[in-house]
Amino acid sequence: MAQAEIGIIGGSGLYSMKGLTDAREVALDTPFGEPSDAYVLGTLAGRKVAFLARHGRGHRLLPTELNFRANIHGMKQLGVERILSISAVGSLKQEHKPTEFLIPDQFLDRTKQRVSTFFGDGIVAHIAFGDPVCMDVAQVVAAGCKMAGVIGKLGGTYVCMEGPQFSTKAESNLYRSWGMDVIGMTNLQEAKLAREAELCYATVAMVTDYDCWHPEHDAVTVEQIIAVLNQNAENACNVVREAVAAMPRERTCKCGSALAMAIITAREAIPRQTRERLKLIIGKYVGESDPAVDYGKKVGA
């Protein structure tokens, strides 16, 4: 039986979920190692949810150090079907102001040191990713913003950079010339892995500041940024609560069958060890392990 139906990933400034009742912690081990922290399970707005602090409580992990595969696989282990991901971002457009939220529908990848797939080691899968966000969930989140009295704009592109350093002005202006909306360091890998795990995924991008392109950027103080982070965290809790309450019980999107036509590898060629590691994700498509196939060996070898 599923321990949670909706997953919440909290980013910078959001290390716990306000309003969670009957909370308990669950430390999980996954085939891909340990997640960022223990999952906090509980009830929010009458629904079973699992909360994970993306960078760990106390903000201990760099974006590049995050074990994205373990974080998403852990959600799958708990029975989660939908993920709401909260992330602090910089704005690349004047109209996206600090304390406002954006629910992006596109991503651009500028990372170079990330593992972004569950596949490999003898199995190949190519998921469709033209629309990287579950729009059913994104629309519920946008409605949740309205209910919570927070400006939340639906649509736009999130640039995912490597970090941990912020952009140079040349980079920031380049992204602006491309028409990008916000910039962050974490959410694209989550979106890719969620799709491979057949989980619905949407990002709530909380604008903390204008990126370094803005002429007033150098005048922004640490105290001002912290104040925005705190306000964003309060608003995010309210938005998530409204979105969770309004989330449909049944999924009608295609996220739950994303792998149906994606696995290219012949079933008998999938190594036993790889099949075992991925059984939670691919089990319904490849069945039980074939005893004639051993890891690293061909049939008849």
N, C-alpha and C positions, 0 to 999 in steps of 0.2 A: 504493500500500500504506500502511495506517495506520502512523503513527510511534508512536502511543500508543493504548491502549484505555480507560484509566482516567485521569481528570484529578483532580488534587488542588489545591485552592485553600487556601493558608495565610493565616490572619488574624493578628491582633496576637499577637506572641510566637512565631509560627511562620513563619520566613522561609526555611527550608530543610528538606529531607526527610531525616532520618536513616535510614541503611540503604540508600539508593539506590546502585546500582552501575552501572558503564558510563555515568556521567552526562556529558551534553553539553548545552550551551546552544543554543537556537534563538531568534533574534530574528525576530518575525513582523510583517508589515504586514497590516492587514485593511481591508476597505472602510469600516470605521468608525474608522480611526485606529490608534494604537499601544496595545497592552495595557500593563498596569501595569509589566511587566518582561519580560525574556527568560524563555521557558519552559525548564525544566530537564528534559530527557528522560533516562530511564534504566530500569533494571529494579528492581522491588521485589517480593519474595516470588514471583519467577518470572513477573511480569506486566509488560508495557510501560506505563509511566505517564508523565504530564506534570505537573510541579509548577510552580505560579505563585504568587509572593508577591503577595497581593492589593494591599497598599499599597506595593509595591516594596521591594526590599531597602534597609534603613535607615529604613523606614516614612516615606516621603516624601509620600504622597498622603492627603488628607482623604477621608472616606467620600463626600462630595458630589463630589469631584474624580475619582472612579474612573470609568474608561471601561468600564462594565459590558459594553456591547455588544462592544467589541473583545476583552475578556477571554474572553467566552463564544464568540465567533466564532473566536478563535484556537484554542480547544479543538476546535471542529468541524473546523477546517482540518487539525489534527493527526490526525484520525480518532477522537478520543475519543467514546465512547458513554455513559459514566457519569462523573458528577462527585461527588466527596466534598469538601464545603466545610467548612473548619474556621474557627470564629469565636468570639472572646471575647465573653462576654455578662454582663450583670448579672442577678441573680436577683430575681424579684418575689414569690417564695414562700419561706417559712422552710424548707420541706423540700428545696429545691434549694440545696445547700450549695457554697461555694467548693471547687474541685478536682473537683467532680462534673460529669458531662456530661449533656446532654439532647439527644435527637434529635427535634426538633419535627415535628409532622405538619400544623401550620397556621401561617399568618402573618397579621399585621395591619399594614396600611400606614399609617404616620404621616409619611411623607416628602412633600416638596412641590417639590423641585428636581431630580428624577431623570428620566432617559429610561429607560423600562422596556420598550421594544418595538423590534423590528427593523423594524416595519412603518410605513406612512405614505408620503408622496411618491408617491401614486398607487396604492397597494395596501393593502387592508384585510383583516385577519384577526383572528378572535376565537377564541382557544383556550379549551378547557375548563380551569378552574383551581380547581375546587371542592376537589380534593385536590392541593395544590401540591407535594407531595413524592412521589418514587417510593418506595413502601413496600417494594418488593423490595430496594432498596438500603438503605433505613433499617433493615430487619430484619437485614441482613447486618452493618451497622455496630453495631447493638445487641448482636448476638452477638459481634462483635469486641471490644466493651467488656468483656464477660464473660470472654473468653479472655485479655484483657490485664490483668485484675484491676482494672478501673476501673468505678466506678458510672456506668452509662449508662442513663438512663430513656428509654424509647420513648414518644413522644406528648407533646403540649403545644403551646402557642402562643407564637411568637416575635413580639414587637412590634418593627417596624423603624422607628426614628426618624431624623430628618434629621441631627442633630448639627451640628457636632462637640461642642457642649456636651452635658453629660449632662442628665438630667431635673431639673425642679424637684420639690419634694416633692409639690406639688399634682398634677402629671402622674403621678408614680410611684404615688401613692395612687389616682388614677383608674384606671390600668391594673390595679392590684391589685383594685379593685372590679369590674372587667370579667372577672376570673379569668385574666388573662394570666400566663404562666409566666416568661419571660425577655425581656430587652430588648437589642437590638443596633442596628447602624447600616448593615448591608450586605447581608444575605442574601436579602431579598425580591426585589430586582431580579435577582440571579443566578438565583433560582428561576424567575421569569417568563421570562427570556430563554433559560434552558436548556430550558424546555418548548417555547418557540417554535422552538428549534433542534432539537427532538426528541431531546434528551439527558436521560438519567435524572439526577436530582439529589437529594441529601440533605445536610442540615446536621448537623455535629457542633458543638453549642453548648457551649463550655467556660465554666463559671461561674467568674468571677474574684472576685466580690464580691456583696454584697447592694446593691441600688440604694439611693438616698438615703432611701427610706421607713424603713429599718431603724434602730431606736433607737441602735445601736452604730456606725452608719455613720461619724460624725465621728471616731471613735477609730481608724479604719483608717488605717495609714500607707502611704506610697508604697512603702517597703521590703517591707511585707507583700503588697501587690498584685503587685510584681515577683516575689516568691518564688512566689506562686500562678501567675503567668504562666509562669514557668520550669517548675514542676511540671506544669502543664497541657500545655505544649509537649512535654515528655517523654512524658506519657501519650498525647497525641494521636498521636505518631509510632508508638507501640506499637499503638494501636487501628487506625490506618490500615493498618499492615502486616498485622494479622490480618484486617481487612476485605478488603483487596486479595487476600490469599491465598485467601479463601473465596468471592470473588465468582464467581457462575456465568459460564461462558463465553458463553452465549447469553442474550439478553434475551427474556422472555416477557410483559413488561408492555406497556402501551399507549403509553408515552412515545415510542417510535419512529415512531408514526403520528399524533402530536398535531395535525398540520396537515391531515390527510386531508380533514376536513370544515370546516376553519376559514377557508379563503381565500374571501372573499365577492366580491371584485372579478372582473368578467368578464375572462377571460384576454387577450382582444384589447385590453382597455383599460389593461393594465399598461404604463406607460412603459418604453421600452427601457433607459434608464439604471437605473431601479429594478430591473427584471428582472435586469440584469447584476450589480448590487450584491448581490442576494439569491440568486444562482443556487445557491450552496452549500446554502441552506436550502430554497428553494422549487423547485429545478430538477426534481425528480422529479414535481412536481405541475403545473407550467406548461409544461414543455418548453423548447425553444429560442426565442429571441427572434423575434417575427413581424416580418419586414422591412417590412411595411406600416404598422407602428406606430412613430412617432418620439416622443422625449421631449417632453412638453408639447403634443403635437398629437393631434388625433383622426383616425381613419381617414377619408380622403377630404377632409381639410382642405387 
